Amino acid sequence: MPVLTTDAESETGIPKSLSNEPPSETMEEIEHTCPQPRLTLTAPAPFADETSCQCQAPHEKLTIAQARLGTPVDRPVRVYADGIFDLFHSGHARALMQAKTLFPNSYLLVGVCSDDLTHKFKGFTVMNEAERYEALRHCRYVDEVIRDAPWTLTPEFLEKHKIDFVAHDDIPYSSAGSDDVYKHIKEAGMFVPTQRTEGISTSDIITRIVRDYDVYARRNLQRGYTAKELNVSFINEKKYRFQNQVDKMKEKVKNVEERSKEFVNRVEEKSHDLIQKWEEKSREFIGNFLELFGPDGAWKQMFQERSSRMLQALSPKQSPVKKEGLLSQTPKVSEYPRGLWVPCPAPRLPHLTPSPLAATPSSQGPEIKRSPFHQLKTQGSPNTIARSRVPGP
């Protein structure tokens, strides 16, 4: 089986081609049976006691340069990262992602300290050890979880799990009477640093909860938790519940205000539309009214037409009169002043009397006024016409 030689780096930094005949300074050609990295994510990562490394091949120490160049498929670089991982968050996941991607072919082992060690050296945790173990098992970057990991790494522990490198942030971690628990790992050349994620940590999350304790206590009381479960006194419980009622009332008032604003806006829009439509209808009505009753409207023209028809119906037709060879007509009734009696000429009977001539004042004497009835009564009589006729010059 091809293996990587200790001097298997070319001038370009790319590993030399592997040969079936290893040179003098090579790893022994014994098949490695180390667990392989997970290729699928259909199941959580196993625990170390369930899949311990039983590889019989010698586990020679690798340098960081050799690991970065790549190793045989059956010999992955075993990287170890440990921690408490309480309230597992994105900062933990990013640190594990960096540890997993340090080398091309890596197998990530994650050690989780127990509750006893954590409470002794660091403090109380929110999640118990079983919950923290399960949180790590379901991280996609983890290949294996080591329960009850030691606080300080010992050579025996490193040898047991065949660990090549330890990944952690480079900040000195002072604990258990040591200035840096990773000091001996760094001196051995097995330490690979990772970067911390700023703005997120377990301590930050706990600080937020403690700072807004009343808010979260009221939240859980509202969700059905009892005061005993929350370790809240009777007075505080009543206070929190009263505050919850006040908040509900404020929320209702806020919703009513928002709905009222929406209603007012809708009314304003509709009123604007109604006013616009009313103005249009008003203009249309005024235009129609002026067209009908204006100075030149249809109603006036119709009234004038009807008036003229009535006058024509009431006024008799005028008969033509011959005078000095010309055809003349008597004046119309409308041409006489109001209140003046208008004489109507009697029809002439040509076979009885000649055409009447105008009488002169000298032959007739004083003018005698006769009533219209008398004239109408005497018109048409031959004797009356003869007596009233005055001979011409």
Secondary structure, 3 states (H helix, E strand, C coil): CCCCECCCECCCCCECCCCCCCCCCECCCCCCCCCCCCCCCCCCCCECCCCCCCCCCCCCCCCHHHHHHCCCCCCCEEEEEEECCCCCCHHHHHHHHHHHCCCCCEEEEEEECCHHHHHHHCCCCCCCHHHHHHHHHCCCCCCEEEECCCCCCCHHHHHHCCCCEEEEECCCCCECCECCCCHHHHHCCCEEEECCCCCCCHHHHHHHHHHCHHHHHHHHHHCCCCHHHHCCCHHHHHHHHHHHHHHHHHHHHHHHHHHHHHHHHHHHHHHHHHHHHHHHHHHHHHHHHHHHHCCCCHHHHHHHHHHHHHHHHHCCCCCCEEECCEEECCCCHHHCCCCCCCCCCCCCCCCCCCCCCCCCHHHHCCCCCCCHHHHHHHCCCHHHHHHHCCCCC
